[in-house]
């Protein structure tokens, strides 16, 4: 029974080269993950995580940038100008964070991740999803997991500012889907050296089926849908030009929201077409940089039967790290899980390994030298 099962070493699915690199440079992949004893199951981990508020005080520098369609994106920077490890601004390695569905730079998991990266001397930038960063929507366009144009805008902006600084992408949940879809679309031209995803939903169809199970619907689906609807309501003046806002606000599940809003907004014939386009699981073979993906086998948002295990076994540049427990963006450990958790430590180790041992990593993943970095 899961309540008395011993803590397990996570399952690491990848090629031999990548495995050797991770075991050497990210020892956490071989550690036993021991979830908080009173918070064992995936649903509990997912719920409790939401209530743990961070006492971290991180001061961001906000920047608004324009997009090709006349809209704007809100970026939150931590420049880390006093970095002892990387004092040179022009070459200071940079981590681009893409938060989850209704998330922004203020989420506890983002603050913790930013703290991990800045501790190592790196610069951080968080891309707030349109309409969720406190900025006004200038055009009737929001965001979705399949539309990677905002990610591309931000990556190009960051690389224009700091052409010599290596860039790594870190995406959580929907942010991870966006990141993987971007990497698959751009192939060799992603302008990133590596990527990390946390609790990504691999298959949108399977995720929505899982979230429509009665208990998940009650605990997560309705709440997320309400958050999405209130964002639409907040921007109804401009969105009302292209969408029937009142009809959207009657949505009770994420799938209904996607049927009434997302798929319409982004010009899909059906929600199924959108879900097919949004699912990153079948596109991994198009990625060209090392990618480490952390998922929990009991994640209510991302069912384990949809994990791309056979693809990860075949591809030299993709590693899938699966813990038995951890839920969705949970991975809480210790009796009082309010410090750095498993997810935070993994991020710290992998980001450091990728930036400081890039040649080894490329070799391990059979990646030829690229000019785009």
Buried (B, 14 or more C-beta within 10 A) or exposed (E): EEEEEEBBEBBBBBBEBBBEBBEEBBEBBEBEBEBBEEBBBBBBBBBBBBEBEBEEEBEBEBEEBEBEEEBBBBBBBBBBEEBEBBEEBEEBBBBBBBBBBBBBBBBBBBBBBBBBBBBBBBBBBBBBBBBBBEBEBBBBBBBBBBBBBBBBBBBEBBBEBBEEBBBBBBBBBBBBBBBBBBBBBBEEEBBBBBBBBBBBBBBBBBBBBBBEBEEBBEBBBBBBBBBBBEBBEEBBEBBBEEBEBEEBBEBEBBBBBBBBBBBBBBEBEEBBBBBBBBBBBEBBEBBBBBBBBBBBBBBBBBBBEBBBBEBBEEBBBBBBBBBBBBBBBBBBBBEEBEEBBBBBBBBBBBBBBBBBBBEBBBBBBEBEEBEEB
